[in-house]
Amino acid sequence: MYKVRAQNLLAQHAHEETPDGPFAHLLDREDPAFPEIVLALTDIAFELGDPDAVDDDMVKAAIRIGRARHDRHQRGEVLPPKTGIMPGLRETDPRAVVYYIRRGAMVKIGTTIDLRGRMAALLPEEVLAIEPGDQKLEVQRHQTFRALRVPGQREWFYAGRELQDHIKEVLAQHGPPPAGLPTLQPGNDILDA
């Protein structure tokens, strides 16, 4: 629970557009590595036990870590689990799933061992599908749909026909996601568009 609170607080500060925000002078929201940088900040705050204890030097370290993670991902390397999102996840964890969620016309492809907790943290408009799989499968899916990747984002993709067709295949093979997962609101089903 603290991890989610730390991530939300840091993300809120990092997204502040006012010049006097705590990290505004250090963070560039247009940096392609921005999501990874925020995750690195979350990890640092969690280890410190206090999101308010993060100082400028720690933010600079998070920027270096975030950019390194982003560069490794761009080269197609499988990244180690991020403690901010997937505590305890290992590639062989049988609880690991790859999930497909929707926000507007975009789809996030991610992985977790705690689907309910992850959906509570993300609050998507709709949980489209899930399939058994770990980070290795997630990276494969990211590579498959890389032409649809939202610029500057690592895990968000435009809901192109190829991705919609894949989600339908996942649903046919693995069935619908569990009922009652936390979402923002019931949405229009993009797969029927």
N, C-alpha and C positions, 0 to 999 in steps of 0.2 A: 504494500500500500504506500509506504514511504517513497518507493522508487517511482511510482506513478505520479505522486505529488511533486517530487523533485523534477521529474521530466516536464510536467505541465508548467511549473513555475519558471524553470529555465527557458523553456520554449516561449513562454509569454514574454520574458525579458528580452530574449534574443530577437523576437519579432517586433519589439517596440520600434515605432518609426520616429519617435521624438529624439532629438539629438542628445537629451540628457538621460536617456535610459542607461541602466547599469553597464550594458555591454555594447551600446550603440557605437562607440568610438572604435571598437575592435572588430566587430562582425560585419560582414558584407552579405546581405540577404541574397544577392545575386550570384554569390560564389556557388558553383556547381556542387561543392562539397558541403554546403550549408547544413543539410539534414544530418550528415555524419558528424559535423562539428557539434551540433546541438546534442547528439547522442553521447559524444565524448564528454561534453559538459555535464550531462546527466550522470555519467559514470563517476566523474570526479566528485560531484556533489554528494552522490550516494556514499562513496568511500569516506568522505569527510564527515558525513552524518548531518550536514547542514547546507542547504542550497545557498544560504546567504553568506557562507564562508568562502565562496569562490571569489578569487581576486583576479586582477588583470593578468598576472603571470600564469595563473591556471587557465584562464581563457586563451592566452597565447599558446599554451601547451595543447589545449583541446583543438585549436585551429590546426596545429601541426598534425595531431593524431587524426582528426577528421579528414584532412586533405590526403594523408597517407592511406587511410581506409578507402577513400573515394578512388584514388589512383589505382590501388590494388584491385578494386572491384571493376574498374574500367578495363583493366588488363585481363579480366575473367577469372581472377583468383578467388577461391573459396575463402571467405573471411572467417576468422574465429568468431564464436558467438558474442553478441553484444550484451553485456549484463543489463543494460538499460531496457532491453526488450525481451530477451530470452534467457533469463537466469537458469543456469544448469543445463541448457540445451547442448547436446552433443550429437554428432552426426548419426550415432547409432541409437539414439533415444526413440523407443517405439511409440512414444506419445506425440512425436513431432508431426505436424501437418503443414502443408502449404495451403494458404487461404487466398481467396479472391474476394475482395470487397469493392464496393462502388461508392464513389462520391461524385455526384453530377455525372458527367460523361467519362470519368476517369476510373480506372481499376487499379487497385494496389495488389501486387502479388508479394506476399510475405510468408514467414514461417514462425511457428510458435509451438510450445508444448502446453500452453495454457490458453486455449482458444477463447474461453469466456472472459478471462482477465484481459487478454489482448484486445478483444472487441470493446470491452468497457473503457480501455485507454484510448482507442481510436475512434469509437462511436461512428461507424460508417453509416451511410444511408441504407445500405443493403449488404448482407453477406451473401455473395453469389454462389460460392462453392468452396469445398475443401477436399483435399486429397492427402493420403498418407505420404509424408516426405519430409526431408530435412533440408539443410542449407544447400546441399549439393543439388537436389531437385529444384530448389528455388532459383539457384544460379542458372540452371539449364532453362527454366521457364523465362527468366529475364533475357537470356541470350536469344531464345526462340522469338520473343516479341520485341527485340531491341529496336526495330524500325518504328514501333508504336510508342516508345518511351517518351514521356513528357520531358522536354528540355530542362536540364538542371535537376532532375529528380532521378533517384536510383530505383525506386520500387513502384512508381506510378506510371501507368500506361494509358494511352487513349484507347477507348473501347472499340477498336476496329473489328471488322468482320472476322478476321482470323482469330482474334482473342475471344470473341463471342462464341465462335464455333468450338474452340477448345474448352471453354467453360461448359458448354452444353455436353461435350464428351465426358468431362469430369463428372457432371451431374448424372449422366447415364451410367457411368461405371461405378460411382461411389454413393449415389443418392443425394438427396438435399442436405444442406447443413442442418445441424441440430436446431430445433425450434427454441425460441426464447432467448437467442443471443442478443446482447445489448446493441441497439442501433439508435440513430438519431430519430428516425421516423420511418414508417413504411414508405417505400418509394415506388416509382414506376419501374417495371422490370425491363432493363435495356435489352434483354435477350428476346423480347417480343417485338422490338422496334423494327 
